[in-house]
């Protein structure tokens, strides 16, 4: 087999994989997290055998869907925030991008939770970026000094929880993001109770995503 042919085969496989992942996100959005994999393969224009060849189990497909969504919708906001000379504005931008994505991809997240694909490690890069932006804000006196990294992940889980209380597609979460951003301000901040360790999202009950 020639090198050129190998490259073409790899490129075709990557395109198929990308189409399957995008189709999965679309089908889950339309039909819910339990949509049949056959419908996803049909939307992607491939056979079910091709889907399984790329993604032997649903958890792998869900992780790829989360990675694709992160790369397209959240990573650019993180890059912009890290270049912003106002760390509080940068942090707000990342939280807004994340919530907008979660609201749109809520069924993908539900599929991830149902398949066991959500782990603390999966959100590592996102939480690290929030932590860096929060530290910069603290150093600039723009973010309350008693905020700790675990608080940031919990804040995201709290914000995601409000999505269950409103119609799909609503942007009512913006009100609660604004409340949280006000609470992060050092102005008139009340002392906080001690933080407790995070439990694993795999434990009974999980996280409300």
LINZI-V740464 format. One record per backbone hydrogen bond with DSSP energy under -0.5 kcal/mol. CO is the residue of the C=O (numbers start at 1). NH is the residue of the N-H. Records with the same first field share a line. If there is no record, write none. Layout:
BEGIN
CO = NH / NH
END
This chain:
BEGIN
2 = 6
3 = 7
4 = 8
5 = 9
6 = 10
7 = 11
8 = 12
9 = 13
10 = 14
11 = 15
12 = 16
13 = 17
14 = 18
15 = 19
16 = 20
17 = 21
18 = 22
19 = 23
20 = 24
21 = 25
22 = 26
23 = 27
24 = 28
25 = 29
26 = 30
27 = 31 / 32
28 = 32
32 = 35
36 = 39 / 40
37 = 41
38 = 42
39 = 43
40 = 44
41 = 45 / 46
42 = 45
47 = 51
48 = 52
49 = 53
50 = 54
51 = 55
57 = 61
58 = 62
59 = 63
60 = 64
61 = 65
62 = 66
63 = 67
64 = 68
65 = 69
66 = 70
67 = 71
68 = 72
69 = 73 / 74
70 = 74 / 75
74 = 78
75 = 79
76 = 80
77 = 81
78 = 82
79 = 83
81 = 84
85 = 87
86 = 90
87 = 91
88 = 92
89 = 93
90 = 94
91 = 95
92 = 96
93 = 97
94 = 98
95 = 99
96 = 100
97 = 101
98 = 102
99 = 103
100 = 104
101 = 105
103 = 106
105 = 109
106 = 110
107 = 111
108 = 112
109 = 113
110 = 114
111 = 115
112 = 116 / 117 / 118
113 = 116
117 = 119
119 = 123
120 = 123
121 = 124
123 = 127
124 = 128
125 = 129
126 = 130
127 = 131
128 = 132
129 = 133
130 = 134
131 = 135
132 = 136
133 = 137
134 = 138
135 = 139
136 = 140
137 = 142 / 143
138 = 141
144 = 147
148 = 151 / 152
149 = 152 / 153
150 = 154
151 = 155
152 = 156
153 = 157
154 = 158
155 = 159
156 = 160
157 = 161
158 = 162
159 = 162
160 = 163
161 = 164
162 = 165
163 = 166
167 = 170
171 = 174
172 = 175 / 176
173 = 177
174 = 178
175 = 179
176 = 180
177 = 181
178 = 182
179 = 183
180 = 184
182 = 185
184 = 144
186 = 189
200 = 203
203 = 206
207 = 209
END
